[in-house]
């Protein structure tokens, strides 16, 4: 990437439904007038923005990069009423972030569950989207869960047995289960050993009220993907828990979408192959902005 000297950051809170949602804007010291900001949505649900820290380097190319912690995790307020949390809440939260921070024209990046939210936002007829970047994102949660269970077959038999036993018994808080899941996570979530500090930091600030696929098990936008005409980049890892079969649904459904598969990564290629990831992302953003026929940039 084209590197500039340095960046600065501004942090703060926006008011949303009587709660405070935290944000961070990373600004280049020499901002390029023709470069739109990149708004990043973290995954989970409930794993805050910290693990996306390498994306701050995109600011070195002359564009702002914006992060926020979804309500219930990280630096944002954590209401304890589980009934508060829903997909609609997080859709409205994203709208509030864009409105309050005056993000009228953006590139929208979503990682994992954040990509699901980015899809929801795009299909809500949101305006001002120059492009959509879906990293490690499924179009159908039930397919994602089914594919994740298939990955169990690649684990040692005793690990697979422990995971199955505790999930059947509903004893997933037991240390034995958590240790077995560490084996799964180091195979299909992040293959780096040890995990980068930004990832362990994120997991130390996880929210629990809307955590895990069970809360969104019936979510699917598979049948609406043909409605997306925003330039779209798909990013995933060869060993990703969101398997290539999941991403293939997006590739087939979104017209003219591009797909880059990182051969040495699992669910976190921005951590596992950072340099290439940033290069691919920057080149895509630049190419989109240089496409004169992009109607989104003419609004």
Wavefront OBJ file of the C-alpha trace (Angstrom):
o trace
v 0.000 0.000 0.000
v 0.961 3.624 -0.495
v 2.130 4.633 2.975
v 1.913 8.121 4.455
v 3.655 9.400 7.554
v 1.194 8.891 10.402
v -2.389 8.949 11.594
v -4.383 10.249 14.525
v -7.518 8.962 16.213
v -10.639 10.473 17.738
v -12.861 8.489 20.096
v -16.254 9.279 21.538
v -19.824 8.151 22.078
v -23.113 8.618 20.281
v -26.482 8.461 22.018
v -28.670 5.594 20.876
v -31.923 4.535 22.534
v -30.911 6.115 25.837
v -27.563 4.312 25.759
v -24.020 5.225 24.733
v -22.331 3.584 21.750
v -18.572 4.020 21.472
v -16.764 4.855 18.217
v -13.214 5.441 17.003
v -12.227 7.392 13.894
v -8.690 6.905 12.596
v -7.672 9.840 10.409
v -4.730 10.237 8.050
v -2.676 13.362 8.593
v -2.986 14.039 4.874
v -6.459 12.995 3.842
v -7.053 12.383 0.143
v -10.079 14.268 -1.149
v -11.124 11.500 -3.529
v -11.103 8.722 -0.909
v -14.285 7.805 0.923
v -14.216 6.594 4.542
v -14.260 2.909 5.416
v -16.824 2.002 8.089
v -16.012 -1.302 9.819
v -18.555 -3.550 11.571
v -17.204 -6.143 13.988
v -18.458 -9.687 14.403
v -19.589 -11.969 17.172
v -22.290 -11.136 17.872
v -20.705 -9.495 20.870
v -16.970 -9.576 20.036
v -15.915 -5.900 20.026
v -13.879 -4.041 17.432
v -10.388 -4.591 18.921
v -9.529 -7.617 16.772
v -9.986 -5.486 13.643
v -7.095 -3.263 14.714
v -4.907 -4.048 11.642
v -7.496 -2.294 9.459
v -6.384 1.005 10.984
v -3.456 0.817 8.553
v -5.852 1.634 5.713
v -5.780 5.211 7.051
v -2.165 5.360 5.883
v -3.493 5.451 2.307
v -5.342 8.723 2.903
v -8.824 7.610 3.982
v -10.619 7.649 7.314
v -11.371 4.326 8.998
v -14.244 4.173 11.484
v -14.901 1.496 14.100
v -17.601 1.152 16.740
v -18.548 -1.323 19.453
v -22.073 -2.600 19.111
v -24.326 -2.055 22.095
v -23.731 -4.711 24.746
v -19.990 -5.237 24.291
v -16.595 -3.571 24.359
v -16.537 0.094 25.283
v -20.250 0.670 24.653
v -23.000 0.442 27.249
v -24.044 -3.063 28.232
v -27.762 -3.192 29.027
v -28.535 -6.474 30.776
v -32.058 -6.912 29.383
v -31.640 -9.728 26.861
v -34.989 -8.840 25.291
v -33.488 -5.551 24.110
v -31.160 -7.213 21.635
v -32.295 -8.058 18.119
v -31.112 -7.783 14.542
v -33.383 -4.768 14.125
v -31.662 -3.054 17.073
v -28.247 -3.427 15.471
v -29.575 -2.315 12.086
v -30.912 0.858 13.711
v -27.632 1.311 15.588
v -25.707 1.271 12.307
v -28.060 3.887 10.862
v -27.503 6.031 13.977
v -23.720 5.740 13.641
v -23.840 6.883 10.019
v -26.234 9.714 10.754
v -24.469 11.069 13.840
v -20.992 10.885 12.314
v -22.184 12.310 8.967
v -21.078 9.252 7.023
v -23.111 10.022 3.922
v -20.885 8.174 1.440
v -18.831 5.222 2.593
v -17.311 1.876 1.855
v -18.958 -0.623 4.217
v -16.830 -3.439 5.677
v -18.340 -6.230 7.765
v -16.477 -9.164 9.298
v -18.364 -12.382 10.140
v -21.603 -11.349 11.929
v -20.683 -7.785 10.984
v -21.009 -8.853 7.360
v -24.528 -10.093 8.079
v -25.373 -6.619 9.399
v -23.728 -5.040 6.362
v -25.942 -7.172 4.124
v -29.021 -6.134 6.094
v -28.045 -2.479 5.772
v -27.421 -2.768 2.050
v -30.761 -4.481 1.440
v -32.605 -1.834 3.456
v -32.119 0.485 0.462
v -29.405 2.425 2.253
v -27.900 5.184 0.146
v -24.325 6.351 -0.194
v -22.711 2.910 -0.347
v -19.754 2.987 -2.715
v -18.914 -0.655 -2.037
v -19.580 -3.604 0.217
v -16.809 -5.761 1.690
v -17.931 -9.026 3.295
v -15.134 -10.764 5.191
v -15.756 -14.316 6.448
v -19.504 -13.833 6.127
v -22.274 -16.393 5.558
v -25.567 -15.714 3.782
v -27.375 -18.362 5.799
v -26.660 -19.100 9.480
v -28.061 -22.619 9.401
v -25.700 -23.463 6.550
v -22.833 -21.913 8.511
v -23.625 -24.075 11.570
v -23.972 -27.191 9.430
v -20.641 -26.544 7.722
v -18.947 -25.848 11.067
v -20.052 -29.251 12.344
v -18.574 -30.867 9.236
v -15.240 -29.299 10.195
v -15.335 -31.337 13.405
v -14.361 -34.336 11.284
v -10.926 -32.771 10.823
v -10.315 -32.686 14.572
v -8.834 -35.512 16.679
v -11.511 -38.061 17.577
v -11.282 -37.376 21.315
v -11.791 -33.624 20.789
v -14.789 -34.239 18.562
v -16.263 -36.595 21.170
v -15.850 -34.072 24.015
v -17.511 -31.288 22.027
v -20.408 -33.519 20.996
v -20.906 -34.856 24.529
v -21.154 -31.453 26.186
v -23.280 -29.860 23.462
v -25.733 -32.762 23.707
v -25.832 -32.493 27.508
v -25.990 -28.693 27.530
v -22.843 -28.491 29.661
v -20.862 -26.131 27.451
v -19.626 -24.123 30.445
v -17.478 -27.026 31.608
v -13.676 -26.525 31.399
v -13.302 -29.722 29.372
v -15.606 -28.366 26.670
v -13.880 -24.985 26.609
v -10.484 -26.659 26.230
v -11.785 -28.762 23.349
v -13.225 -25.676 21.661
v -9.810 -24.044 21.881
v -8.575 -26.782 19.548
v -11.421 -25.985 17.138
v -10.772 -22.246 17.372
v -7.050 -22.601 16.704
v -7.919 -24.618 13.607
v -10.810 -22.645 12.133
v -11.037 -19.256 13.892
v -7.427 -18.048 14.047
v -4.487 -20.340 13.306
v -1.830 -18.055 14.770
v -0.146 -19.309 17.939
v -0.220 -17.404 20.174
v -3.205 -15.319 19.192
v -2.438 -11.629 18.544
v -3.010 -9.328 21.505
v -5.801 -7.452 19.706
v -7.774 -10.710 19.403
v -7.312 -11.734 23.027
v -8.220 -8.186 24.048
v -11.457 -8.401 22.079
v -12.407 -11.689 23.718
v -11.716 -10.193 27.139
v -14.457 -7.614 26.461
v -17.083 -9.882 24.894
v -20.746 -9.142 25.510
v -22.989 -12.062 26.437
v -26.605 -10.962 25.999
v -26.691 -11.491 22.206
v -23.820 -13.907 21.860
v -23.538 -16.855 19.528
v -25.306 -18.248 16.488
v -28.254 -19.529 18.518
v -29.720 -16.032 18.724
v -29.741 -15.684 14.935
v -30.056 -19.335 13.884
v -32.919 -18.650 11.463
v -31.240 -15.661 9.801
v -30.813 -15.907 6.043
v -30.665 -13.444 3.176
v -29.745 -16.069 0.615
v -32.873 -15.427 -1.454
v -32.303 -11.657 -1.618
v -28.690 -11.515 -2.739
v -29.687 -10.800 -6.344
v -31.022 -7.431 -5.147
v -27.491 -6.211 -4.378
v -25.847 -4.144 -7.102
v -23.185 -2.396 -5.014
v -19.617 -3.413 -5.991
v -18.896 -6.266 -3.596
v -15.693 -7.920 -2.419
v -15.819 -11.290 -0.628
v -12.893 -12.291 1.586
v -12.434 -15.620 3.361
v -9.877 -18.202 4.476
v -9.213 -21.689 3.179
v -9.667 -23.095 6.711
v -12.432 -20.656 7.653
v -15.289 -21.777 9.908
v -17.351 -19.866 7.347
v -16.374 -22.431 4.762
v -15.888 -21.821 1.041
v -19.272 -23.503 0.514
v -20.870 -20.689 2.544
v -19.090 -17.953 0.619
v -20.004 -19.612 -2.682
v -23.640 -18.719 -1.927
v -22.662 -15.053 -1.794
v -20.564 -15.308 -4.948
v -23.399 -16.888 -6.894
v -26.043 -14.547 -5.525
v -24.371 -11.115 -5.786
v -23.898 -10.074 -9.381
v -20.283 -9.370 -10.407
v -18.971 -9.875 -6.867
v -15.267 -10.621 -6.453
v -13.949 -13.341 -4.130
v -10.434 -13.608 -2.733
v -9.645 -16.808 -0.818
v -6.662 -16.624 1.553
v -4.964 -19.987 1.365
v -3.076 -19.737 4.681
v -5.916 -18.383 6.819
v -8.987 -19.427 8.732
v -11.623 -16.954 10.008
v -9.206 -14.044 10.551
v -7.173 -13.462 7.370
v -6.773 -9.811 8.375
v -4.659 -11.192 11.251
v -3.237 -14.318 9.620
v -2.201 -12.750 6.283
v -2.339 -9.086 7.206
v -0.119 -7.597 4.511
v -1.896 -9.306 1.623
v -5.309 -8.658 3.157
v -4.669 -4.928 3.392
v -3.275 -4.844 -0.130
v -6.321 -6.625 -1.577
v -8.684 -4.345 0.338
v -6.888 -1.135 -0.627
v -6.702 -2.100 -4.297
v -10.423 -2.887 -4.349
v -11.397 0.422 -2.698
v -9.176 2.379 -5.066
v -10.489 0.558 -8.127
v -14.105 1.198 -7.134
v -13.425 4.910 -6.689
v -11.718 5.136 -10.049
v -14.642 3.551 -11.871
v -16.342 6.527 -13.445
v -19.544 4.634 -14.186
v -20.183 3.846 -10.508
v -23.574 5.559 -9.943
v -23.099 5.477 -6.160
v -20.227 7.916 -6.490
v -22.308 10.279 -8.602
v -25.101 10.754 -6.060
l 1 2 3 4 5 6 7 8 9 10 11 12 13 14 15 16 17 18 19 20 21 22 23 24 25 26 27 28 29 30 31 32 33 34 35 36 37 38 39 40 41 42 43 44 45 46 47 48 49 50 51 52 53 54 55 56 57 58 59 60 61 62 63 64 65 66 67 68 69 70 71 72 73 74 75 76 77 78 79 80 81 82 83 84 85 86 87 88 89 90 91 92 93 94 95 96 97 98 99 100 101 102 103 104 105 106 107 108 109 110 111 112 113 114 115 116 117 118 119 120 121 122 123 124 125 126 127 128 129 130 131 132 133 134 135 136 137 138 139 140 141 142 143 144 145 146 147 148 149 150 151 152 153 154 155 156 157 158 159 160 161 162 163 164 165 166 167 168 169 170 171 172 173 174 175 176 177 178 179 180 181 182 183 184 185 186 187 188 189 190 191 192 193 194 195 196 197 198 199 200 201 202 203 204 205 206 207 208 209 210 211 212 213 214 215 216 217 218 219 220 221 222 223 224 225 226 227 228 229 230 231 232 233 234 235 236 237 238 239 240 241 242 243 244 245 246 247 248 249 250 251 252 253 254 255 256 257 258 259 260 261 262 263 264 265 266 267 268 269 270 271 272 273 274 275 276 277 278 279 280 281 282 283 284 285 286 287 288 289 290 291 292 293 294 295 296 297 298 299
